[in-house]
Amino acid sequence: MIEERYDEERFEFGERVRLTRNVRNDGTYPGMDIGDFLLRRGSVGNVIEVGTFLQDQVIYTVHFLDAGRMVGCRAEELIPADAPWNPSRFEFRDQVVCTIDLPTQDGGFPAGTQGEILKVLRDSDPLLYHVRFPNKTMQVPESVLEPADPATFREPEA
């Protein structure tokens, strides 16, 4: 990685990189519908090509061998594979419920209250989330959250 280059050619051919956000089909991945899930944040692949889109955006074609997919990514969606990474169970917009009572100055939320993940605070230990509960956003540790709909929740890969 060429750290001082944030505009173009930041990553080199063959370099191992990690996704920093989930990737869904924007209509350029064949055989899948727009919006379909392609790769989870944290997936590691190798840069196999560097190109441009609309003559001003550098796009890295990354081969995610484990998933059997080649996907175009922008520089801001990638970090070096060996960079520090704190994986999370939940991602932005995931629906969750609290497993314990969460007290606040104005009463709080009982266990089972549903909320939505607004932000993942990866630099904290333990991992924390900003969760939007009814009329209030709270900072909550991962250990007190569960998926709101376990039947449709996609657990992260190990």
ChimeraX attribute file (.defattr): number of C-alpha atoms within 10 A of each C-alpha:
attribute: neighborCount
match mode: 1-to-1
recipient: residues
	/A:1	14
	/A:2	10
	/A:3	8
	/A:4	7
	/A:5	11
	/A:6	12
	/A:7	12
	/A:8	17
	/A:9	17
	/A:10	18
	/A:11	23
	/A:12	16
	/A:13	15
	/A:14	13
	/A:15	14
	/A:16	21
	/A:17	25
	/A:18	21
	/A:19	23
	/A:20	16
	/A:21	16
	/A:22	15
	/A:23	19
	/A:24	18
	/A:25	17
	/A:26	13
	/A:27	12
	/A:28	12
	/A:29	16
	/A:30	8
	/A:31	8
	/A:32	14
	/A:33	13
	/A:34	13
	/A:35	11
	/A:36	13
	/A:37	13
	/A:38	16
	/A:39	18
	/A:40	19
	/A:41	18
	/A:42	21
	/A:43	21
	/A:44	23
	/A:45	25
	/A:46	22
	/A:47	21
	/A:48	15
	/A:49	15
	/A:50	18
	/A:51	14
	/A:52	12
	/A:53	10
	/A:54	6
	/A:55	7
	/A:56	10
	/A:57	13
	/A:58	20
	/A:59	18
	/A:60	27
	/A:61	19
	/A:62	26
	/A:63	21
	/A:64	19
	/A:65	12
	/A:66	9
	/A:67	13
	/A:68	8
	/A:69	13
	/A:70	18
	/A:71	20
	/A:72	19
	/A:73	17
	/A:74	16
	/A:75	18
	/A:76	12
	/A:77	16
	/A:78	23
	/A:79	20
	/A:80	17
	/A:81	17
	/A:82	10
	/A:83	9
	/A:84	9
	/A:85	14
	/A:86	13
	/A:87	15
	/A:88	17
	/A:89	16
	/A:90	22
	/A:91	19
	/A:92	15
	/A:93	13
	/A:94	17
	/A:95	21
	/A:96	24
	/A:97	20
	/A:98	24
	/A:99	16
	/A:100	14
	/A:101	13
	/A:102	15
	/A:103	10
	/A:104	10
	/A:105	5
	/A:106	6
	/A:107	8
	/A:108	13
	/A:109	17
	/A:110	14
	/A:111	14
	/A:112	15
	/A:113	17
	/A:114	20
	/A:115	23
	/A:116	22
	/A:117	21
	/A:118	18
	/A:119	16
	/A:120	21
	/A:121	17
	/A:122	14
	/A:123	11
	/A:124	11
	/A:125	9
	/A:126	12
	/A:127	17
	/A:128	19
	/A:129	24
	/A:130	18
	/A:131	27
	/A:132	19
	/A:133	18
	/A:134	11
	/A:135	5
	/A:136	11
	/A:137	15
	/A:138	16
	/A:139	15
	/A:140	19
	/A:141	17
	/A:142	16
	/A:143	13
	/A:144	14
	/A:145	22
	/A:146	18
	/A:147	21
	/A:148	18
	/A:149	12
	/A:150	11
	/A:151	7
	/A:152	8
	/A:153	14
	/A:154	13
	/A:155	12
	/A:156	14
	/A:157	10
	/A:158	4
